[in-house]
Amino acid sequence: MLSSLRPVPRCAPISSPNVKLDFGDLRIPHIFSRTRFLALRAGMAQLEGYYFSAALSCTFLVSCLLFSAFSRALREPYMDEIFHLPQAQRYCEGHFSLSQWDPMITTLPGLYLLSVGVVKPASWIFGWSEHVVCSIGMLRFVNLLFSVGNFYLLYLLLHKVQPRHKAASSIQRILSTLTLAVFPTLYFFNFLYYTEAGSMFFTLFAYLMCLYGNHKTSALLGFCGFMFRQTNIIWAIFCAGNVIAQKLTEAWKTELQKKKEEKLPSIKGPFSEFRKILQFLLAYSMSFKNLSMLFLLTWPYILLMFLFCAFVVVNGGIVIGDRSSHEACLHFPQLFYFFSFTLFFSFPHLLSLKKIRSFLCLVWKRRIQFFVITLVSIFLVWKFTYAHKYLLADNRHYTFYVWKRVFQRYEIVKYLLVPVYIFAGWSIADSLKSKSIFWNLMFFICLFTVIVPQKLLEFRYFILPYVIYRLNIPLPPTSRLVCELGCYAVVNFLTFYIFLNKTFQWPNSQDIQRFMW
């Protein structure tokens, strides 16, 4: 009987990993911690809402003070306002006939129609006279309202564009929104009756709706943006390209996984990655199923593109009104000017010793490729550099002085700047490496289509592509955002101070002239 007894095993210590305790009451702290986490998360979201409201309110307050200073200094239309304001006032008075159209205006009447839709109800609600609601100040104030909408759209886009798996602080999002809202070239035109603010509003709104998958609304908003500026049709196409790039990226990942599982030999040699992507695109486009799926997703944008083509055929071109000063050409250096513009305004993110070292190492590693790129760039600068008559004659724009003191001083300067252009282009592409190759392809095609046909070098043409680029780079660290915001504040202060206080007169005119973007 004693021999049948088995020895009792020793009790394992509590700390042993072999022992698993499963007591129901031990789950209470876990539930409690989860509840606390959700409450903390909700509190942080509420706090971010307070930050956003404070940033928007302060920005609008400062903008109102600047608007007041502009209104006191500029009692009459200035620069392109001499065309826009009288036309809007004619619309405000109910004169919509083509005989009342100013032939010097080259954009469609979206700004004037929307302005009338905003200011006219004010006369009915508040009983204001037509003289008040159609005044210069009221029409300019419409763009200030657009700036508020742009601030909110930038914030929503930063939430949507940035990858969700990468945690970003509230401060980073608010600072990024604030920085883009006061981007100097854009912010300046919030106080004049130009098309920039409204063009930005509808383009950003269309992009946001595209990201949310509401493509019919996105195409409709893209049409509104087209009514402000004809070249905005390209950014409506970019929204369609964004959808296509997303589907191509999904299919590309599936293809790579399939090859990995089947252990197929990969293509080797120079430009192997390019050849693989080209083969994939050809195979993808040969599938009727793929094409029909893309058509069903993008048909609103295709319809918008057909409407644009019909407009071009009927109008005899993209430009309406005075076409003599807006002739399209292949101005390839515009792409280089945009790269330099972006490098200047995004230097906290694009310019560092580490980036310069990485670039130089890459140049040495692929010196033959970069040598060919340099030769092609020099050729494009040599054969396709144009100087518009406005650029050479109008000394009220900063571009006049950039051209005169940099490019015209010595003929060789435009060639010596080619390495800077290449570095700027590489740095921009490097900052977008978190996006897929297909997204980058769509973006750079649209960028090329928008700016290369422009003969006139004007910083206003770079605003939209710059903002879209800036929205899609990963959220920078807070220190860089603070540096960027501080630099924008300094540039804005200088440009506003010079515009309002450093006036001059032409020898043959009594009108006051001012320096501006």
Phi, psi and omega per residue, in radians:
M1 nan -0.728 3.135
L2 -1.188 -0.558 -3.123
S3 -1.245 -0.397 3.141
S4 -1.373 -0.222 3.132
L5 -1.299 2.314 3.111
R6 -1.608 2.561 3.131
P7 -1.214 2.464 3.131
V8 -1.406 2.213 -3.132
P9 -1.180 2.584 3.121
R10 -1.218 2.564 3.127
C11 -1.240 2.298 3.097
A12 -1.274 2.550 3.102
P13 -1.133 2.725 -3.081
I14 -1.074 -0.569 -3.070
S15 -1.344 -0.092 -3.088
S16 -1.164 2.402 3.128
P17 -1.268 -0.192 -3.132
N18 -1.355 -0.292 -3.081
V19 -1.675 2.223 3.133
K20 -2.033 2.087 3.105
L21 -1.653 2.335 -3.115
D22 -2.325 1.276 3.120
F23 -1.778 2.284 -3.110
G24 -1.021 -0.620 -3.068
D25 -1.248 -0.293 3.130
L26 -1.306 -0.168 3.107
R27 -1.418 -0.234 -3.083
I28 -1.082 -0.825 3.110
P29 -1.064 -0.613 3.132
H30 -1.111 -0.800 3.114
I31 -1.099 -0.703 -3.127
F32 -1.111 -0.733 -3.137
S33 -1.181 -0.655 3.104
R34 -1.122 -0.716 3.109
T35 -1.105 -0.735 3.109
R36 -1.110 -0.672 3.139
F37 -1.114 -0.779 3.135
L38 -1.136 -0.685 3.109
A39 -1.141 -0.684 3.124
L40 -1.150 -0.699 3.131
R41 -1.119 -0.740 3.106
A42 -1.113 -0.669 3.114
G43 -1.147 -0.683 3.110
M44 -1.158 -0.675 3.099
A45 -1.121 -0.703 3.099
Q46 -1.139 -0.690 3.115
L47 -1.131 -0.681 3.081
E48 -1.095 -0.641 3.076
G49 -1.077 -0.684 3.085
Y50 -1.139 -0.734 3.104
Y51 -1.061 -0.789 -3.120
F52 -1.089 -0.804 3.140
S53 -1.060 -0.725 3.136
A54 -1.135 -0.763 -3.134
A55 -1.122 -0.761 -3.141
L56 -1.147 -0.758 -3.119
S57 -1.119 -0.787 -3.140
C58 -1.130 -0.720 3.130
T59 -1.111 -0.748 -3.137
F60 -1.180 -0.637 3.102
L61 -1.106 -0.830 3.105
V62 -1.081 -0.700 3.131
S63 -1.108 -0.689 3.111
C64 -1.129 -0.677 3.095
L65 -1.137 -0.756 3.088
L66 -1.150 -0.664 3.112
F67 -1.078 -0.694 3.088
S68 -1.093 -0.719 3.117
A69 -1.152 -0.698 3.094
F70 -1.100 -0.768 -3.092
S71 -1.122 -0.637 3.114
R72 -1.238 -0.652 -3.091
A73 -1.402 -0.595 -3.079
L74 -1.962 1.559 3.116
R75 -1.432 -0.367 -3.104
E76 -2.065 2.824 3.087
P77 -1.043 2.536 -3.116
Y78 -2.231 2.483 3.131
M79 0.917 -2.186 -3.070
D80 -1.202 -0.213 3.076
E81 -1.084 -0.419 3.137
I82 -1.125 -0.317 3.044
F83 -1.723 -0.773 -3.033
H84 -1.221 -0.819 -3.044
L85 -1.144 -0.840 3.093
P86 -1.052 -0.637 3.123
Q87 -1.152 -0.741 3.105
A88 -1.123 -0.658 3.126
Q89 -1.180 -0.609 3.058
R90 -1.140 -0.730 3.077
Y91 -1.100 -0.691 -3.134
C92 -1.103 -0.547 3.116
E93 -1.475 -0.034 3.089
G94 1.628 0.223 3.140
H95 -1.693 1.641 -3.063
F96 -1.839 0.040 -3.067
S97 -1.213 2.671 -3.139
L98 -1.123 -0.419 3.120
S99 -1.180 -0.334 3.135
Q100 -1.607 0.034 -3.072
W101 -1.430 2.353 3.101
D102 -1.371 2.056 -3.081
P103 -1.178 -0.208 3.123
M104 -1.405 -0.234 3.132
I105 -1.400 2.305 -3.054
T106 -1.928 -0.017 -3.139
T107 -1.938 2.804 3.134
L108 -1.269 2.851 -2.961
P109 -1.458 0.485 -3.120
G110 -1.036 -0.765 -3.125
L111 -1.079 -0.729 -3.083
Y112 -1.244 -0.739 -3.140
L113 -1.100 -0.782 -3.136
L114 -1.195 -0.630 3.111
S115 -1.075 -0.752 3.100
V116 -1.095 -0.694 3.109
G117 -1.147 -0.390 3.126
V118 -1.577 -0.808 -3.006
V119 -1.459 -0.502 -3.116
K120 -1.096 -0.810 3.088
P121 -1.003 -0.474 3.106
A122 -1.103 -0.632 3.122
S123 -1.198 -0.576 3.122
W124 -1.328 -0.702 -3.077
I125 -1.302 -0.832 -3.044
F126 -1.706 -0.090 3.130
G127 1.254 0.429 3.136
W128 -1.308 2.646 3.134
S129 -1.313 2.824 3.130
E130 -1.110 -0.542 3.120
H131 -1.097 -0.603 -3.116
V132 -1.363 -0.865 -3.035
V133 -1.235 -0.412 3.127
C134 -1.776 0.292 -3.123
S135 -1.294 2.900 3.134
I136 -1.050 -0.779 -3.111
G137 -1.075 -0.755 -3.128
M138 -1.152 -0.713 -3.134
L139 -1.186 -0.682 3.074
R140 -1.139 -0.578 -3.110
F141 -1.125 -0.409 3.091
V142 -1.018 -0.712 3.124
N143 -1.189 -0.525 3.065
L144 -1.160 -0.623 3.054
L145 -1.168 -0.672 3.067
F146 -1.060 -0.652 -3.121
S147 -1.102 -0.602 3.076
V148 -1.153 -0.775 3.092
G149 -1.084 -0.675 3.111
N150 -1.116 -0.674 3.110
F151 -1.030 -0.828 -3.115
Y152 -1.169 -0.714 3.137
L153 -1.138 -0.688 3.099
L154 -1.057 -0.714 3.131
Y155 -1.124 -0.794 3.134
L156 -1.137 -0.672 3.132
L157 -1.165 -0.679 3.094
L158 -1.091 -0.638 3.071
H159 -1.137 -0.677 -3.026
K160 -1.469 -0.667 -3.033
V161 -1.306 -0.738 -3.052
Q162 -1.183 2.427 -3.127
P163 -1.024 2.377 -3.067
R164 -1.265 -0.460 -3.085
H165 -1.326 -0.199 3.113
K166 -1.714 1.943 -3.104
A167 -1.180 2.282 3.103
A168 -2.238 2.389 -3.112
S169 -1.291 2.797 3.099
S170 -1.075 -0.677 -3.119
I171 -1.067 -0.721 3.135
Q172 -1.083 -0.777 3.142
R173 -1.140 -0.780 -3.124
I174 -1.139 -0.753 -3.138
L175 -1.136 -0.700 3.104
S176 -1.099 -0.759 3.110
T177 -1.087 -0.833 -3.124
L178 -1.089 -0.724 -3.126
T179 -1.099 -0.801 -3.142
L180 -1.212 -0.576 3.138
A181 -1.160 -0.544 -3.136
V182 -1.846 0.359 3.048
F183 -0.918 2.108 -2.886
P184 -0.906 -0.818 -3.080
T185 -1.149 -0.644 3.094
L186 -1.319 -0.810 -3.022
Y187 -1.083 -0.635 -3.107
F188 -1.045 -0.717 -3.052
F189 -1.417 0.028 2.981
N190 -1.194 -0.307 -3.016
F191 -1.848 0.011 3.075
L192 -2.108 2.786 -3.108
Y193 -1.507 1.263 3.088
Y194 -1.998 3.022 -3.083
T195 -1.539 -0.080 -2.998
E196 -1.048 -0.873 -3.041
A197 -1.117 -0.803 3.131
G198 -1.191 -0.673 3.083
S199 -1.059 -0.784 3.101
M200 -1.089 -0.754 -3.088
F201 -1.028 -0.915 -3.055
F202 -1.256 -0.561 3.108
T203 -1.206 -0.773 3.103
L204 -1.141 -0.677 3.130
F205 -1.116 -0.745 3.104
A206 -1.089 -0.733 3.126
Y207 -1.105 -0.715 3.127
L208 -1.115 -0.795 3.124
M209 -1.112 -0.614 3.075
C210 -1.085 -0.781 -3.136
L211 -1.131 -0.501 3.089
Y212 -1.488 -0.035 3.086
G213 1.488 0.140 3.124
N214 -1.646 1.388 -2.933
H215 -1.343 -0.502 3.093
K216 -1.160 -0.767 3.087
T217 -1.143 -0.677 3.125
S218 -1.069 -0.771 3.128
A219 -1.138 -0.670 3.099
L220 -1.119 -0.752 3.082
L221 -1.174 -0.592 3.046
G222 -1.092 -0.636 3.061
F223 -1.134 -0.693 3.087
C224 -1.086 -0.727 3.077
G225 -1.096 -0.669 3.074
F226 -1.075 -0.614 3.126
M227 -1.205 -0.335 3.065
F228 -1.527 -0.686 3.123
R229 -2.713 2.244 -2.997
Q230 -1.085 -0.591 -3.104
T231 -1.191 -0.197 3.103
N232 -1.175 -0.211 3.071
I233 -1.059 -0.520 3.136
I234 -1.132 -0.636 -3.123
W235 -1.355 -0.382 2.963
A236 -1.212 -0.689 3.056
I237 -1.147 -0.610 3.078
F238 -1.046 -0.630 3.086
C239 -1.087 -0.742 3.065
A240 -1.120 -0.714 3.101
G241 -1.083 -0.574 3.097
N242 -1.102 -0.708 3.102
V243 -1.154 -0.803 -3.138
I244 -1.089 -0.744 -3.139
A245 -1.076 -0.650 3.131
Q246 -1.124 -0.772 3.135
K247 -1.203 -0.660 3.105
L248 -1.143 -0.674 3.125
T249 -1.114 -0.735 3.108
E250 -1.090 -0.774 -3.140
A251 -1.187 -0.635 3.134
W252 -1.130 -0.735 3.108
K253 -1.119 -0.702 3.101
T254 -1.107 -0.711 -3.141
E255 -1.135 -0.746 3.124
L256 -1.127 -0.693 3.122
Q257 -1.150 -0.676 3.124
K258 -1.120 -0.763 3.128
K259 -1.154 -0.614 3.132
K260 -1.163 -0.716 -3.137
E261 -1.225 -0.654 -3.117
E262 -1.468 -0.144 3.127
K263 0.972 0.822 3.115
L264 -1.346 2.547 3.133
P265 -1.176 2.375 -3.119
S266 -1.535 2.684 3.118
I267 -1.270 2.298 3.137
K268 -2.097 2.847 3.129
G269 2.011 3.123 -3.138
P270 -1.129 2.476 -3.140
F271 1.027 0.530 -3.109
S272 -1.126 -0.714 -3.141
E273 -1.105 -0.729 3.118
F274 -1.086 -0.741 3.141
R275 -1.146 -0.675 3.106
K276 -1.103 -0.764 -3.138
I277 -1.163 -0.705 3.122
L278 -1.099 -0.751 3.087
Q279 -1.084 -0.716 3.128
F280 -1.108 -0.771 -3.125
L281 -1.116 -0.689 3.104
L282 -1.127 -0.771 3.133
A283 -1.153 -0.693 -3.119
Y284 -1.155 -0.714 -3.088
S285 -1.295 -0.271 3.112
M286 -1.417 -0.173 -3.114
S287 -1.549 2.104 3.112
F288 -1.119 -0.613 3.127
K289 -1.079 -0.768 3.127
N290 -1.127 -0.781 -3.110
L291 -1.144 -0.706 3.125
S292 -1.161 -0.652 3.102
M293 -1.121 -0.758 3.121
L294 -1.150 -0.633 3.120
F295 -1.135 -0.768 -3.133
L296 -1.108 -0.529 3.134
L297 -1.397 -0.583 -2.966
T298 -1.966 0.162 -3.075
W299 -1.023 -0.573 3.094
P300 -1.083 -0.655 3.114
Y301 -1.247 -0.619 3.097
I302 -1.123 -0.731 3.081
L303 -1.069 -0.749 3.101
L304 -1.081 -0.667 3.126
M305 -1.162 -0.667 3.079
F306 -1.124 -0.687 3.085
L307 -1.099 -0.700 3.111
F308 -1.118 -0.760 3.130
C309 -1.091 -0.695 3.089
A310 -1.090 -0.704 3.100
F311 -1.076 -0.763 -3.126
V312 -1.104 -0.720 -3.138
V313 -1.147 -0.842 -3.116
V314 -1.160 -0.733 -3.088
N315 -1.374 -0.357 -3.094
G316 1.395 0.339 -3.141
G317 2.719 3.090 -3.139
I318 -1.381 -0.698 -3.057
V319 -1.414 2.417 2.974
I320 -1.837 2.852 3.108
G321 1.262 -2.356 -3.069
D322 -1.270 1.894 -3.106
R323 -1.715 -0.208 -3.055
S324 -1.097 -0.520 -3.103
S325 -1.748 0.064 -3.100
H326 -2.328 0.944 3.119
E327 -1.524 2.355 -3.128
A328 -1.324 2.560 3.083
C329 -2.701 2.949 3.086
L330 -1.575 1.525 -3.104
H331 -1.750 1.289 -3.049
F332 -1.016 -0.632 3.114
P333 -1.060 -0.254 3.050
Q334 -0.995 -0.617 3.103
L335 -1.109 -0.691 3.111
F336 -1.191 -0.660 3.108
Y337 -1.133 -0.665 3.101
F338 -1.149 -0.728 3.096
F339 -1.027 -0.757 3.137
S340 -1.164 -0.723 3.092
F341 -1.026 -0.802 -3.136
T342 -1.175 -0.712 3.108
L343 -1.078 -0.687 -3.132
F344 -1.154 -0.835 -3.045
F345 -1.462 -0.278 3.100
S346 -2.041 0.485 -3.060
F347 -1.030 -0.548 3.102
P348 -1.078 -0.419 -3.103
H349 -1.774 -0.423 -3.012
L350 -1.888 -0.291 -3.022
L351 -2.118 2.022 3.082
S352 -2.768 2.828 3.121
L353 -1.085 -0.652 3.127
K354 -1.100 -0.752 3.127
K355 -1.152 -0.709 3.136
I356 -1.105 -0.752 3.103
R357 -1.088 -0.756 3.122
S358 -1.085 -0.705 3.132
F359 -1.132 -0.780 -3.134
L360 -1.132 -0.669 3.089
C361 -1.124 -0.707 3.128
L362 -1.171 -0.694 3.109
V363 -1.062 -0.764 3.137
W364 -1.169 -0.655 -3.123
K365 -1.215 -0.657 -3.117
R366 -2.086 0.889 -3.000
R367 -1.138 -0.534 3.127
I368 -1.178 -0.786 3.120
Q369 -1.079 -0.778 -3.126
F370 -1.220 -0.524 3.075
F371 -1.125 -0.749 3.106
V372 -1.130 -0.760 3.116
I373 -1.058 -0.716 3.131
T374 -1.114 -0.778 3.126
L375 -1.088 -0.756 3.127
V376 -1.111 -0.731 -3.136
S377 -1.117 -0.742 3.112
I378 -1.093 -0.715 3.108
F379 -1.085 -0.768 3.141
L380 -1.120 -0.691 3.091
V381 -1.143 -0.686 -3.100
W382 -1.185 -0.797 -2.986
K383 -1.650 -0.365 -2.978
F384 -2.168 0.410 3.061
T385 -1.552 2.187 3.139
Y386 -2.157 2.560 3.063
A387 -2.098 1.879 -3.137
H388 -1.153 2.609 -3.122
K389 -1.079 -0.568 3.086
Y390 -1.173 -0.657 3.139
L391 -1.104 -0.631 -3.092
L392 -1.459 -0.380 -2.983
A393 -1.893 -0.517 -3.012
D394 -1.621 1.775 -3.090
N395 -1.510 0.293 3.068
R396 -1.580 -0.229 -3.111
H397 -1.757 2.532 3.112
Y398 -1.103 -0.530 -3.132
T399 -1.087 -0.515 3.088
F400 -1.019 -0.759 -3.089
Y401 -1.362 -0.577 3.052
V402 -1.080 -0.790 -3.110
W403 -1.189 -0.774 -3.061
K404 -1.189 -0.739 -3.003
R405 -1.640 -0.209 3.124
V406 -1.953 -1.006 -2.997
F407 -1.486 -0.567 -3.090
Q408 -1.544 -0.320 -3.063
R409 -1.127 -0.845 3.097
Y410 -2.320 2.318 -3.097
E411 -1.082 -0.566 -3.053
I412 -1.301 -0.295 -3.060
V413 -1.029 -0.732 -3.093
K414 -1.117 -0.418 3.081
Y415 -1.499 -0.603 3.113
L416 -1.172 -0.395 3.139
L417 -1.416 -0.127 -3.105
V418 -1.004 -0.777 3.079
P419 -1.042 -0.600 3.087
V420 -1.150 -0.736 3.095
Y421 -1.039 -0.770 -3.106
I422 -1.147 -0.750 3.097
F423 -1.087 -0.758 -3.134
A424 -1.083 -0.762 3.117
G425 -1.111 -0.751 3.105
W426 -1.104 -0.739 -3.112
S427 -1.129 -0.675 3.091
I428 -1.134 -0.814 3.125
A429 -1.100 -0.664 3.129
D430 -1.144 -0.637 3.140
S431 -1.248 -0.284 3.128
L432 -1.785 0.271 -3.084
K433 -1.210 -0.266 3.062
S434 -1.274 -0.323 3.076
K435 -1.515 2.776 -3.111
S436 -1.251 2.796 3.125
I437 -1.061 -0.570 -3.122
F438 -1.305 -0.635 3.050
W439 -1.106 -0.784 3.117
N440 -1.051 -0.709 3.128
L441 -1.068 -0.801 3.130
M442 -1.103 -0.762 -3.094
F443 -1.111 -0.822 -3.073
F444 -1.261 -0.505 3.030
I445 -1.144 -0.793 3.120
C446 -1.144 -0.718 3.089
L447 -1.025 -0.822 3.124
F448 -1.037 -0.794 -3.073
T449 -1.164 -0.572 -3.087
V450 -1.348 -0.787 -2.942
I451 -1.774 -0.480 -3.069
V452 -1.158 -0.678 3.132
P453 -1.228 -0.124 -3.106
Q454 -1.420 2.133 3.110
K455 -1.373 -0.592 -3.087
L456 -1.447 2.250 3.017
L457 -1.456 1.912 3.125
E458 -2.516 2.276 -3.043
F459 -1.121 -0.397 3.131
R460 -1.062 -0.539 -3.113
Y461 -1.225 -0.271 -3.103
F462 -1.628 -0.124 -2.992
I463 -1.084 -0.966 -3.059
L464 -1.093 -0.876 3.110
P465 -1.070 -0.584 3.122
Y466 -1.143 -0.801 -3.110
V467 -1.116 -0.739 3.123
I468 -1.120 -0.713 3.062
Y469 -1.053 -0.835 -3.053
R470 -1.141 -0.568 3.093
L471 -1.149 -0.504 -2.979
N472 -1.728 -0.029 3.015
I473 -1.439 2.680 3.122
P474 -1.003 2.557 -3.131
L475 -1.022 2.111 -3.105
P476 -1.263 2.879 3.050
P477 -1.075 2.743 -3.080
T478 -1.039 -0.671 -3.110
S479 -1.074 -0.708 3.129
R480 -1.217 -0.644 3.101
L481 -1.127 -0.712 3.106
V482 -1.111 -0.729 3.096
C483 -1.083 -0.791 3.139
E484 -1.097 -0.803 3.139
L485 -1.101 -0.719 3.113
G486 -1.093 -0.725 3.114
C487 -1.144 -0.722 3.097
Y488 -1.088 -0.696 3.133
A489 -1.093 -0.738 3.125
V490 -1.126 -0.800 3.141
V491 -1.091 -0.747 3.110
N492 -1.093 -0.764 3.136
F493 -1.043 -0.786 -3.115
L494 -1.156 -0.774 -3.111
T495 -1.165 -0.703 3.107
F496 -1.197 -0.704 3.137
Y497 -1.123 -0.782 3.132
I498 -1.131 -0.752 -3.118
F499 -1.086 -0.753 -3.046
L500 -1.448 -0.510 -2.977
N501 -2.009 -0.536 -3.084
K502 -1.692 1.254 -3.129
T503 -1.557 2.879 3.098
F504 -2.659 3.002 3.125
Q505 -2.277 2.561 3.020
W506 -1.403 2.637 -3.088
P507 -1.035 -0.580 -3.071
N508 -1.764 0.290 -3.098
S509 -2.528 2.550 3.091
Q510 -1.633 -0.084 -3.103
D511 -1.240 2.554 3.083
I512 -1.392 2.257 3.123
Q513 -1.923 2.634 -3.080
R514 -2.387 2.664 3.105
F515 -1.514 2.422 -3.107
M516 -2.701 2.997 3.094
W517 -1.102 nan nan
